[in-house]
Amino acid sequence: MIRYEKLDGPFGRSVYGLDLADGIPDGKFQRLTKALYDHRVLVLKNQACSVDQYLKFGRLWGTPIQHVVHTSRTPDYPDLLSVGNLPDKDDVSRNSAAFWHTDQAYEADVATATMLYARKVPSIGGETRIVDTKAAYDDLDSSIKKNIENLMAVHFYGSTSGRDGERKTRELTDSQAARVPPVLHPLVRPHTITGEQALYAVAGTAFAIDGMKEGESNSLIATLKAHCLQDKYLYAHKYEVGDIAIWDTQMTLHCATPIGAPKNPDSERLLWRISVRGKPAIYQ
């Protein structure tokens, strides 16, 4: 029996009674996707699956994305990223997601869901903060909605590194940058399954508005970002080992909490990340 409980925040649900190691029938999975699209974030509790079982689950949601920074991929599992602060990580690697962003917004074919499976969690810190950009869009004045409805943002990997108080991200090599040239995405984007509209990726890789002067463009992006980051749209997830947190990347921004090098096993953080693009198989 699957049970959904409200998370301690303005949106999201915890999910109990689901065992990914046993696989998920289509009917249960369809209800799970509806719950995600209704609530933006799901946290599957008490999971104990292998890496292969986890990847099988991830592929139900879409096609896994192999990250442009190939050194971030997990050996033998290129569809998987190992994120955290284990001793082999430098500061940039530990905090590569510690800025507000939407995964793969710098690619033409964007991510549609991201999931993190908690393998090790620190006793203090290590949260992922997530904001609901559909709720933020819904609350905009009608005049603002009209002004931005047809605007396109220009996205580029690392373009906002160090801007607006955000941490610097790792620079791409020339060959990596050639794989992800600047792309355009609407500021207001319809969801590919539900058709609902939300502000899309107004922080992270967005660095300009197509056809708009730089000062005006920067001001608009900063204003929309600040609007989204209000507490009423924000949930911070404190992981427990066995949590799999999934969020709808089409209607959220997220940011890792900055973390230092581990001092002992109780301060180590390790999560397996899968980001996917496209529609879940049941919607194909």
N, C-alpha and C positions, 0 to 999 in steps of 0.2 A: 504494500500500500504506500503510494507516494504521498508525502505531506509537504505542503508549502507553508512557510512561516515568514512574516514580514521581517526584514532586516531592520537594524537599529539606525534608521535613516529615512529620508523622504521618499525613497524608492528601493526596489530590489526585493528578492525573496531568497530565503534559505530553502534547500530541497533535501528532504530526508526520505529514506526508504528506497533509494536507487543505488544499485550496485553495478558499476560499469564493467566489472570483471565478468559479469554474467551476460553482457550485451543488452541492447535495448530494442524491443520490438517497435515496429513502425508507429503503432498507435500511441505508445508511451512517448516516443520521440517527438511526434507531432505535437502532443500536449506540452512537451518541454519547450519546443520552439515557440509556441504561442505564449507561454509564460515569459520567455525572454523578451519577445517583442512587446508584450504588455508592460513589463517591469524593468527593462533595460539591463538588469544584472541578476544573475542567479549564482548561488553558492551551493554546489553539491557537497554535502557533508559526508565525512567518514568513508572516503574512498580508499581502496587499497588495490589498485590495478597496476599492471606492469606497463613499461613504456610502450610496448606493442598494443596493449589493450587501450591505452590512453590515445595513441595515434589513431586507432580504429574509430574511437569515439569522435576525435577531432575531425576525421574525414567525413563523418555524417553531416557536418555543418557546411562543408565546402571543400575547396582544394587548398591544402596547406601551402603557405608561402615560405619559400626559402629566402631568408633575409639577405639583403644586398651586401651587408658586412659578413662575409663568409666565415670569418674567424669567430663569429658569435654562435655559429651553428654547433650542435652537439655531435661529437665524433660518431660516425656510423648512422646518425639520424639527422640528416640535413633539414628535415621538416620541423625539427625541434630546436628551441633555444634553451640553454640553461642560464637562468638569470639569478643573480644574488650577489653575495659578498664573500664567497669562499676564498681561501688564501691565495689562489692563483690569479685573482682579479685585481686590476689596478683601479684607481678611483673613477676613471672615466667608464670603465666596464661595469663597476659596481653600480654606478648611477646613470647608466645610459638612458633610462626611462624617467629620470627624476626631473621632468619638465612637462608642462601641459601639452598634450598632443593627441592625435588620432592615428593609430597604426596604419601605415601604408597610404596615407593621404598624399604622399609624394609620388605615388604611382598612378598610372591611368586606370588600372583595374584595382580598385581599392579593397582593403580588408572589410569583411562583413561581420566577423566575430573574432574575438581574442579570448583565450582561456589560459589560466595559470594554475598549475597543480602544485600545491605546497608539499615539498618533501622535507625541508628543514625550515624552522621558523625561529626568529630571535624572540627572547622573552620581552624585549622592549623594542619598539619600532618595527619597520618593515611593512607598513601598511601600503595599500594601493588606494589612492583617492580617485573617485569617479564622479563626473557631473552629468546630469540629464539635460542634453541640449535640445530635446524636444520640448520639455517643460519650459526651458528658457525661451525657446522660440514662441511657444504658445502665449507667454506673458508679455511679449513685445507689443508696444502700441501699434495699432493698425497702420498708422502713417509710416512707421519704421519698416514694417513688413512690406509695404508697398514700395518703399525706396530701395530695398535690398533684394526684392524677389527675382530680379533678372541679372544680378551681379555675379561675376565669376572671379574667384580668388586664384592667384598664381601660387603654386606649391613647389618647394624644392627641398630636398633632404638637407638638414642642418642650416637652413636659411635663417632661422631665428636663434641660432646658437649664441648665447651671451646677450641677447636682446631682451628688453623688458624685464630685467632681473632674473632671467632663466639661466640655468647652468649651461656650460658649453658641452656640446656633443662631439663625438669623434668625427674627424674629417674623413671624407671618402677619398680613396685613391682615384686617379684619373679614370681607370677602367671601371671602377664602381660607379662613379658619377656619370659615365657615359651610358650606363644601364638605366639610370633614373633621371632623365632630363626634366626640366620644369614642365609641369602639367597644370591644366585648368580644371577646377571643380566649382560647382555652384555654391554660393554662400548658404543658400537654402536648398536642401537636397531632399527629394522624395525617397523614402525607404523602398528597397527593391522588392520586398514582400508585401508590406502593409500599405504602401503608397503614402503614408503619413509624412509630413514635412518636419524638418528640424534644421537648426543651425548646424553646419557641417565644418568640422576641423578649423575652427576660428582661432586656434592657437597651435603652436608647434611649427608646422612647415609652411603655413600661409604667410607670405611676405609682401604681397601686393594685391591690389584689385585691378583687374584688366581694364584699361582705358581711363584710370583715375590717377590724378597727380599724387606724388609720393606722400606728401604731408597729409592730405585728405585720406588717402588709403590707409596709412599707418594709424591715423586717429580712429577710423571706422573699425579696423580689426581690433585695436586695443579696447575700444568701447564695447564691442560684442564679447570679447574675451572676459572683460571685467563683469559684464552682465551675467555670463554663464557661471562664473566662479563664486557667486553668492552662496552662502551656507544653505539656503533653502533648496538648492539644486544639487547638493554635494553629499556623497556617502563615502566614508573611509572604511575600508575593510581590513580588520586585524585577522590575519590568517591563523588557523590551527592546522597542524599536520593532517593531511587527508582532505583538506578543502580543495575543490576545483572551482575557481571563480571564473565565470563566463560573462562577458559583456558585449552588448550590441554596439559595434564600432560605428555604425551609421548614425547613431543617436546619442553618442557620449564623447566626452573628452576624459582622459585619465592622466595620472601623474604618480610615479613611485615616490615614496617618502625617502629623502636622501639617507644613506646608510654608510657607516664607516667600516674599516677592516674589522674582522672578528677578533675578539680578545680571548674567547673561549667557545666551546661548542654551543653554549646557550645563546651566543650572539651571532650564530651563523644563519644565513638565509639562502635557501635554494628552491627555486620554482622552475617547473618545466613549462615553457610557453609554446603554444600553437596559435598562429593567426591563419585565418582562412579567407579566401575570396569566393565569390559566387554564391549560389543558392544551395541550401541543404538538398540532399538527394531526393527527399520526399516531395520537393517542390519542382523538380526538374520535369 
